[in-house]
Amino acid sequence: MVIDRRALVTRHNVRLTAADPLEPLSVGNGEFAFTADVTGLQTLREFHADGMRLGTHAHWSWHTAPNPDGFTLEESSVDYRTSDGRIVPYFDEDRDAAASSDRAARAQAWLQSNPHRLDLGRIGFIRDDGGRIGVDEIRSVDQQLDLWRGVLTSRFSLDGAEVRVTTACHPGLDAVSIRVESSLLASGRLLIGIEFPYAVGDWRDPCDWDSPTAHRTEVEEFDHRSAVRRSLDADTHYVGLEWSDGVRLARPAPHALTLTAGGSQLEAVIAFAESPIAARLPSVDETLAAAARHWSQFWRSGGAVDLAGSTDARAPELERRIVLSQYVTALNSAGSIPPAETGLVTNSWCGKFHLEMHWWHAAHFALWGRAERLERSLGWYERIRPTAREYANRQGYRGVRWPKELGPEARERPGDIGPFLVWQQPHPIYYAELLWRQRGDRETLQEYADIVFDTAEFMASYPVRDGDQLALGPPIVSAQENAFRDRAESRNPTFELSYWAWGLKTAQLWRERLGLDREARWDTVADSLAALPIRDGQYVELQQPVTRREGHPTMVGALGFVPDTGLVDHDVMSATVRAVLDSWDRDSTWGWDYPLLAMTACRLDQPETAVEALLLAATKNTYLANGHNFQQLPELPLYLPGNGGLLFAVAMMAAGWDGAPARPAPGFPTVGWRVQVEGINQAP
């Protein structure tokens, strides 16, 4: 039976009837997103300040504060000793140095916060006297996100009058279109205000509204349109506005514009770009039509999983999470650079992205028949390969060492965790393998061979001799991150050992597919790695030190995230998974931990455990009405790795994996579940 995709998607359209600080809704195109409150615009800025913030973000919108003191990354260099006595420099967050030296403190602060992502502006309703509208003034809210068309429609009452707003993003331009209908427009009591902030490297709020002399806004007005040049220190970008007949543009403040309607309807399209916007912008109708074509094509292509007809009471919620996770990851995680953990919705880590999280954001696209959305960001690895090679060479390694936390310029952020992580290293091999499995052609092998081989070269040169085996670390911080203070002594994390062996063996397969000889060194390293550490019949995070049962339970990823290489004892892993589900500190977990457990349950042929893990009652396994994985932290209200991880796990459950049982939907229970699957690819 063919899945009715429109019915599947639209039964999960988001509908809100009240304002909630954690429930803004976004429209976007993968490179740009506009996040709105219940007014369809960004009117209730203060209301969302302590929840999920409103924002206008693009993957290209970054700002670097002046650096008159000439701070350099080398100022954070600290030497560490490996177990074989070699000295290796790391860009460490040296807190002792920062505490004892004013320059060291300022250098670390500048390096950690720059570059930072720039919020492009706020577009919201204001009163004719410039006054802001409070959430308590908004009545009779009825807002719906039409997932099939990518259109946000909002109705509410203000001062006893109805306001109707239609909001959409153009799929090919970083532009938001707005249509407003209300008698308040005709009376001149309701205006649209556009405000431009200065940018600061702050985690919670990247906007500085109180420094008008720190940036410039130059405005040129033409017939029915305006061109704006924005300058923030050495960074410049552009804004284009076009509006309908009768609308008047005004500039009430140096960094503010207003649009006043000449009747009961106002239409405007506002575009943002790195270079001047010379062409006329599409109209609101043209934007709505383009968005509808784009999103309907998105849902018609790629994979689908329909759980209608299941008798298990958990099925509707899992299906809702599946559909909404596809929307939010397409919006935030499919751009030209790896995304921040909060995507284009709000700010996190000053907008910087984490390469170990890139897998969780985007690997699922390949399994869901949308490999091109993963591939959009893979060219970035080729662009930064010279920098990654410098990092490896600086430490005495071959190949390329991929940084952990960085911005688009690929300068690593100094820290006491990030520079010591290594589990992001095999990721490019995994991405390339996913693409090759979908295409199976020589062109894919040739396109990604250099990335695969350079990555493997680092992986082969990184382990150190420790007796009769090869060890990972010290220094090292495992994927769990809890033992970061012991990084100078830590060694042999379970997950990384398994992933290291799989990565090197997969790189050898790539050599064979290209008709090249195997690299003997890679085989030697893969076969000589330390055994996976076990205590009390369970896999543990590290050989040493002993870690607490909290944080990421990443030891289960040695079989699940990592395909089965024969290194993992299935009985030991089964005991490990059950212990995590029964006794782990759930408050300390993160959103991707639950799909991680589900993937491992799949490879252990425990489908009921897979469903249990995906829907486990835990605060950080909550999925809000807007589809976002909630992380409870004030500075991290949403967490896209949870959404992407859920989609990867569901793909495994629906289509299987290498060595999966030969039955339909092998990762789902056979009782209580009716699973229709289209266009999902098998996992490695």
N, C-alpha and C positions, 0 to 999 in steps of 0.2 A: 504494500500500500504506500502510495506517495504521500509524504507529509504535506499538509496544508500549512505552508510556512507563514503565510500572512496571519492565519488564525493563531498559530503557535506564538508568534511574536507579539501580536496586538493584545492577546489576553494578559500580557504583562506590561502594557502601557502604564506608566507611573501617573497616579492621580493623587493630588494633595488638596486637602480642604482646610488646612490651617498652616500658618508659618511655623517652621521648626528650625532652630539654628543649625542643626546637623543635616538638613534636607534641601540644600539648593540643588538646582538641576542645570545641566550643562548642554550646550550645543557646540559642535565643533567638527573638524575634518581630519584629525590626526596630527596636524601641524599647529593648530590654533584652536583655542576653546574659550567660550564665553560662559561664565557661570552666573546664574541669575537666581534671585529670590522669588517669592510668590507673586511679585508684581510683573514678572517676566523680564525685568531689568535688574539693576544693582542698586535699588533704592534703599534697602535696609542694611546699610554697611555696618552700623554699630551693633545691630541685632545679631549679626553673624560673626562678630569679632571674636567671640569666645567659643564658637562652634566650628562650622566649616565655612571658611572665609570665601567671600566673593572675589572673583578675579578675572582678568583678561590677559591670557598668556599665550605666547607663541614659542616654539622651539628655538627661534632665532633671537628672542628678546633677552639680551644679557647686558649688564652694565658692570664696569670696573671702576672702582673709586680711585682717585689720584693716589700715587705712590711716591710722594716727594722725597721720602727717606730711602728709596731704592731697595726695599726689602726683597730678598730673593729666597727661593726654596732652599738653597744650600745652607741658609742660616738655621734651618731646622734639622740638619744632618747630625745623626747620633750613631756611633759605631756599636755593633753587636758582634759577639763571638759565636760562631757555629760550633757544633760538637767536635768537629775535626780541627778546631783551632783557627780557622780562617776569620778575618775581620771583615764584616760586611756593613756598609753604611745604610741607614734607613732615615726617611724623612719623618722623624718622630715628633710627637707633641711633648717636648721636654718641659714638664711643669715646674721642675726645680729651677731651670734656667729662666723661665718666664717669671717665676716668683722673685728671683734675685736681680733681674735686669729689666729695666724699663724698655729698652730697645727690643729685647727678646720677647717680651710680652706683647708689644705693639706689632712686631713682625709676625708672630703667630696669629694674632687677631686678624691682621690684614690678609695673610695667606689663607686662612680658613674661611674668610667671608668673601673673597674675590676669586673669580668674578661671581656675581650673584644675578639671579634672574630678575628681570624688570617686569613689573606689572604695568601693562600698557595704558590703563586708565579705567575710570568708573563711568558707567552710563546708567543714569537712574532718573526717576521722577523727582522734581522739586516743585515748590509752590512759586507763585508769581513774584513773591517778595524774597525769593532765594531760600526760604525756610525748608528744612528737611522734613520728611514725612516719617512718623514713627510707626512701629509695628502695631501699636494699639489703635491706630487710626484706620487700619486696613480691616475691612469686614467682608463677609460672604466670599471667601476664597474658593475658587474652583480652578485648579491648574492641572493640565495634562501634558505629558511628554509623549508624543506620538512617535514611537520607535520606528515604525515602518517608513515614515516620511522624514524623520529627524527634525520635527517642528514642535516648538513649545507654545502652547496656547494658555493664556492666563486671564481669568476674570476675577474681579474683586470690586468692592464698593468702597468709595472714598467720599466723605462729606455727603453721603446719601445718593451719590451718582455712580452708575456702573462704569467701569473701565475695562476695555477688552484689548489685550495685547497679543500679538503674534511675533514670535522670535525664531530666527533660524540663522544658520551659518552657511555661507557658500562653500561647496566642496572643493573648489579650485582656487579660492582667494581667502586670505585671512580677513574676512569681512563678516559682520553681523548685520542682519536686516531686521528692521523693527516696523511694525504697523500698530498704531494706537488709535482706538475709537472711543470717544467719550464726549459728553456735553461739557465736561470740565476743560477740554481743549478749546472749544469754541468761546467759552467765557473768559479764556486767558488765565484761568486759575491753576492750570496744570501745565508744566513745561518739562522738557527733557534736558537734564544737565549732564555735561561731559566734563570730567575733571582729570587732569594729568598730574601724577605725583612725581617727586624725585624718588630715586631708588636707593635703598640701603641694604646691607647684608645682614638682615635680621631674619631669624628662622620663622617667627610667627607672622610678622607683617613686613613685607618688602617695601611698603609705601611710606614715604615721608611727605606729609601734607603741610609741613610747617617751615619749609626752607625755600621760599619762592625765588630767592636770588641764586640758588644753586643750579638752576636749569632754565632753559629758554623754550618758549612756545611761540613760534612765528606763524601767523595766519594770513592767508590770501583768500579773498572771497571772489567767486565768479557767479555766473548765473546758475542758481539752484545747486551750487556745489562750493566746496572749500578745500584748500590744500594747506596742510599743517606740517611744519617741520619741527621736530622735537630734538633738542640737544641736551644731553646730560654728560657733562665733562667731555671726554673724547668720543662719546658714543652718540650716534644720530640715527633717528628713524623717522618715518613719515606716516601721516594719517590723512586719509581722504574721506570727505563727507559729501553725500548727495541727498537731496530731500525733495519732497513733493511740492506742488504748486501751493502758494500761500504761506509757506513756512518761512519764518524769519530767523536768521542767525544773529546772535549777540555774543559779546565777550565781556562778561561782568567782572572778570578778574584775570590776572596775567596767564593763569593756567586753567581757565575754565571757559566753556562755551555753553550757550543755551539755544535750544530750538523751540520756537513758539509757533503753534499752528494758527492758520487763518480760518479754520473751521473745526468741525467735530472729528476730523481724521488727520493723522500725521504719519507720513512714511519717511523713513530715513535708512540709508545704508552707510555704515562706517567701516572703513577698511584700514588695516595696518600693514606696513611693509618696511623692509630694510632700505629700499631705494624709492625715489620719488614715484608717485602714482600718476602716470601720464594719461592712461586710458580712462574713459568714462566707466563708472561702476555699473554693474547690473542693477536693475530695478528690484523692488521687493518681490514682485510677482515672479520675476526671472530667478531670483535667489530661491524662493520657495519651490519653484519647479525643479531647479537644479538639485536642491537638497533632497526632494522626494525621489528623483531618479537615482541619485547616489545611494541613498539608504535602502531603497527597495532592491536595488541591484546587490548591495552588500548582503541583505538577508536571503536573497534568492540564490546567491553563489555560496561556495564553501559548504561547511558541514551544518547539520542540524540534528538535535536530539529531542524527541517528543516523548514525554512521559504520560500523556493523557491516557486514561484507562487503567492506570496503575491503582491497585487497592491499598497499597502502603500509604499511610497518612502523611508520610514525609515527602512524597513525590511532588506535590504542587510547589512546595517551598524550594526543593532542589531545582525544579525546572525554572522557577522564577530567577534563582541565582544564576543559572546557566545563561538565560536570555540576557539579563541585565549585565552580566559580566562581559558578554560579547560586545555590548554597546559601549561600556565604559573603557574597555581595553582598546577598541577600535578608535575611540576618541582620543585617548591619552597615551597609548603604548605602541603606536604604529607609525611613529614619525621618523624623521631623517637622522635623529640622534637618540641614544638610549634615554628613556624618560626618568624623571625624578620619581621617588616612591609615591608621591601624591600627584604625579602626572602634571597635567596642565590645569588642575583644579585650584590648588592652593600651594603655598610655599612649604618646603621641607628641606633641611640642610642647605638653606640659601638657594634652593633650586638645583643644587648639584645632583648628579645621578650616581648610582652605585652599580658598578659593572657586575658584581656578584648577583644583583637583583635583576639584571637584564633578562636572564633566563626566565625568571618568574613572570616578568611582564609580557614577554613576546614569544617564547618557544612554542606556546600552544598554537600560534597562528599556523604553523606548518602542519600540525595534526588536524586542524579544522579546515584544511583545504584553502588556506589564505596565506600561503608561504610568502607572497610578495609583500605582505605587511611586516613580516619578520625581516625580509631582505632589505627593506628601505633603510634600516639603521645599520646594516652590516658593512656598507661602504665606509662608514665612519671608522671602523677598525683599520681598514687599509690606510685611511688618511692619517691616523695617529701611530701607525706602525713604526716610523722613525723615532718618535718619542718613546714608545714602549721598548724599542731596541736600546735606546740610550739608558733607560732605567735598568735593563738587564745587564748591559755592559758595565755600568757604574758599579754594580754589585759583583761583578766577576762572573756573570752567567752568560750562556749563549742564548740565541734566539730573542724572544720578546717577552717582557714581563708587563702584563696588563695591569694598570693601576686599579685601585678600588673606588675611591671617591674623587670626582673631578667635574669640571665643566667642559664646554665644547673645545677649549684650547688644549685639553689633555694634561694640564698641570695637576699633579697629585696634591691632595690636601694633606698636610702633615697631621699626624694623629697617633694615638697610642693603640689603635685597633687596625684601621684601614690599611696602612702600609705593610702590615704583617699578615694579612689575609692572603690565601692562595687559591681558595676554591673557585674564584672566577677564572683561573687560568685555563682549564679545559673547556670552558663554555664555547669559545669560537669553534672548537672541533665539533662540539655537539650541534651547534647551529648548522655548520656545513654538512654534517652527516644527515640532519633532518632534511635539508634541501636536496641532497643527493638521493635520498631514499624516495623522495617524491618524483624526481625527474630522471634519475638513472642515466644521465648523459655525460659525455666527456667534457662538454662546455662547463658544466658546474664544477667538475673536478679541477679543471684548469683555472677557473676563476678564483677558487678558494684554496688551492693547493699551497700557496705561499703562506697564507695565514695559518693553515693547519700545520705545516712543517715548522714554521718559526715558533709556533706555540709549543709543539712537541720538543723542539730543541731546548727551550727553557726548561720544560718539565723533566727532561733527561739530565740536565745539568744541575738542577736544584737540590735533589736529595743528597744527604751526606752519609758517609760510612760510619756505622755505629755497630762495632763488633763484626759479626758475620752477615749483617743485613744493612739495608739502606733506610735511612730515617727521613721523615719530613719534619724539619725543625730540629733544634731551636735555631734562631727565634721563629716563632709562629704563633698566630692566633687562629684558633679553629673557627669554623662557621658558627658555632654556638656563641662565641665571643665572650662568654662569662669569665674565662680565665685569662683575660688580656693582661692583667697585672703580672702574670707568670710567663709572659711571652719569651723571656730570655731563657727559660728552662723547659717550656712546653715542647712536646713532640708527639708525633704519630696519631693525629686525629683519625678516627675510624672512617668517616665519610670521605675525607680527602684521600686517604690511602686507596680506597676502592675506586674513586673517581680518577685518580692518577693512573692507575693500571688500565682502566677502561680507555682513557684518553690516549695513552701511548699505543695501545693495541689498535685503536681505531685509526690513528695516524698511519700505522703500518698498513692497514687495509687500503688507505688512500694511496700509498706508494704502490701497492700491488695493482690496484685498479688502473693506475697510470703506467704500468709496465716497468716500474722502478724496483731496484733491489731493496730489500728490507734494511733498515738501519740497525746494525747489531747492538749498538749502545742502547737504543730504545728498548729492545727486548731484554737486555741485561737488567736495566733499571726496573722494568715492569715485573720481572720475575724475582727480583731481589728485595722488593719492598718489605718492610716489617709486616708481620701478621696483624690482622685487625684485633685490637685489644678487647679482651673479655674479662669481666668480673662477675662472680656469682651467677654464672650462666647467662649473662646478658652482655650485649655490646655496650661499650661506654664511649664517652665523647673523646677522650684522650688516653694514651698510655700513661702519661703524667702531665699535669697533676690530676688528682681526683676532683671531679667537678660535682656540683650540686644538681639535684634533679629539678632543674628549672631552666627557663630560656628555651631556645630552639632544641628540640630533641633530634639533632641532625644525624646521630648515629644510625637512625633508621633509614636515612637516605642512601646508605651504602648498598642497599638493595631496594629499588623503587625508583628514586630519582636516577640512580646509576643502574643501567641494565645489568642483568646477571652475567658475571664473568667467571663464576665458579669459586670466587673467593669467600662468599658468604655462606655460613651454615644456616639453612632455612629454619631449623628448630630453634637455634639460638636467637635468630632474628624474630621469630614468632613470639618468643618469650619477651623479647625487648619491646615489641609493639604493644603487647598486652599490658606490660608494666607501665608503659607511658600512658596508655589510655586510662588505666585504673588509678595511678598514683602520682602523675606529674603535676607540678604546680601550674595550673592552667592560666592563672593571672599573669604569669611571666612569659607566656608564649606570644607568638606573632601569627598573623593571618595565614602565612604560607605553611605553617607547621601542620595544619589539618589536611590539606591536600598531600603534603609530604607523607603523612601516615597512610592516606588512602592509596597512594601509588605503591607503597610497600605492601599493603594488604592485598593489592591486585596480584603482585608477583608471588605472594604466598598462597594464592588461590583462596582468599578469604573475602568474598564479596560482601557479606554482611558487615564485616569489620570496615570495609572501604566506605560503605554508606554511613556507618556509625561515625567514622572519623570526619567525613565531610560535614555532617550535621550535628556534631557534638555541641552540647550546650556550654558555651564559653563566651565571655564578653568579646574577645578578639576574634571569635568566629561568627560574630553577628554581621548580617548584611542588611543595611538600611533600606528604607523604601526607595531611595534613589539608586540602589544597586551597589553602593560602595561598601567594601569590607571595613568595618568600624574598628579602630584601634584604641579607643578610649582616651588616649593621651591628648592633652589640650593642643600640643604642637603637632600631632599626627592623627587628625580625626578620620582620615581615610587611608587605605593601604592597598594599592593596586596589585602588588605581588600576590595578595590573597585571591583576587579575582582571576589573575592569569594562572595561578597554580590550580585553582578549582577547575578551570577549563582543560588544563593538561590532564588532570586526574580523571575527569569525566570522559575525555577522549580515550584514555586507556580502558576505562570501564566499558565504554560503548563499542570500541573497535578492536581492542586487544593490544598485545605487545608481543615481541619475539618470544616464542615459547608458550604463549597463552593457551588455555584449554580450547579445544575446537568446538565452541558453542557460541551462539549469538550473544552479544553483549556480555562477554565473559567476566567482567568486573562487577556486574549487577547480580543481586540475588535472583534466583529463578522463581521464587514465590513472592507474590505481591507486586511485582514490577512488570509493566508492559512497556518495552523500550523499542521505539522506532528510531533507526539510525540512517542518516544519509550523509555521504561525502566526508566521513571521518577517516583519517589515515591511521594505520597501526603505528604504535610507538616502537622505538628500538627495543 
